Amino acid sequence: MKKMLLFLVGLCLLISCVSTSAVKIGTGPERPAVPWNKVAVYRSADQVPGKYEEVALLVSTADATWTAEADMWTSMQKKAGKMGANAIILDATSEPKAGTKVLAEFLGVSADRKGKAIAIFVLPEEKK
């Protein structure tokens, strides 16, 4: 019984994972990693407080049944932080259509939620 419970917990964790890939962009210097919870999230470039350098393009995919949009953002923050970025600008998220979700439940397959963002490094303010 204990083994079965551990198997089910492990399976749920595996299914609920978010996969985030990154493609480095820009020519900025290599920077040390930033803790993921210190990576700011912006909805648009207009919200960024100052100048910044682009670090990477991030693409996340997750099963919409098992994960929330916030899980996707957290995964992006973690990937960005590892690359030395201190913020991300969310570009787009897409949800599977209702019919796709129903079909996925009926057939037992996944219906993917997708998201894109740009990892950036916000430069410190220049002192006058």
N, C-alpha and C positions, 0 to 999 in steps of 0.2 A: 504494500500500500504506500509506504514511504517513498519507494523508488518511482512509483507511478505519479505521485504528487510532485516530486522533483522534476520528473520528465515534463509534466504539463506546465509547470512554472517556467522551465527552460524554454519550452516551445513558445509560450506566450511572449517571453522576452525576445526571442529570435524573430518572431513574426512582427512584433511592434517596433522593430528597429527602423531608424531612418537612415538612408544612405545618402551621404553628401560627397560630391566630387568637386575638385577645384582645379582650375586652369590658371596658372600664374599669368598676370598681365602687368604692364607697366615696367618701368626701369628703375624703380626706387631701390634703396639699399635693403639688404637682409636685416630684419629686425628680430629681437628676441620675442619669444612667445608671450602672449597676453592671456591672463586667466579668462576663461569663457564668460564668466559673469561680469567682467569689466568691458566686454565688447558691446558697444551701444548699437541699438537698432533704429534705423531711420526709414521712414516710408518714402521719402523722396530726397534728392540731392539738395533741394532748397532748405531742408531742415538741418543740414550739417553746419555746425557753428564754426565756419572758417574754411581755410584751404585744406585740401586733402590729396593724397596720392592713391591711385588705384593699385590694389595688390593682386586680386584674383577674381575670377568669375566663379560663382558657386551655383551648383545645381543639386537640388535635393529631391528624393523620391521616397514616398512612404505609402504603406497601405492605408487607405482612408478609413477603413473599418476599425483599425487598431491604434491609430495615432491621430493626434490633434495638430492643427496648424502650429501651435506653440512648440510642439516637439520638433517640428521641422526648423523653426527659427533657432531653437537651442542647438540643434545639430550644426546649423550654419555658423552660429557664434563660436562653437567649439573648433570647427575647421578653420575659420578666419583667425581665431586667436593663436592657433598652432602656427599659422603663417606670418604672425607678427602684425596682424591688422587689429585696430582698436575699435572698429565699427563696421557695420554692414548697411548697405542701402538695399532695401527690398525692391526687386524689380517686378516680379509677377508671381502669382500663385494660381494654380488651377485645381479645381475639384472635379472628380468624375461626375458625370451626369447621373441623375436619379436612376435612369434605366440601367446604366452600367453598374451602379451599386446593387440594384436588385438582382441583376443577372449574376454578378459576382457572388452574392450570397447564395443564390440558387445553385450555381455550379461549383461553389467552393473555391473560387479563384480570387485573386486580389484585384482591387480597383485602386489605382494609384493616384495619390495626391502629389502634385509637383510644385516646386518653387524655385525661383532664381533670385540671386542677389549678387551684389558687387561688394567684395571685401575691400575696405579702404583703411588707410592710416591717416587720421586727422592730425595735421601738423600743429604743434604748440603755437599759441599766439606770439607774435613778434612783440618784443618790448620796445617801447618808444623812448 
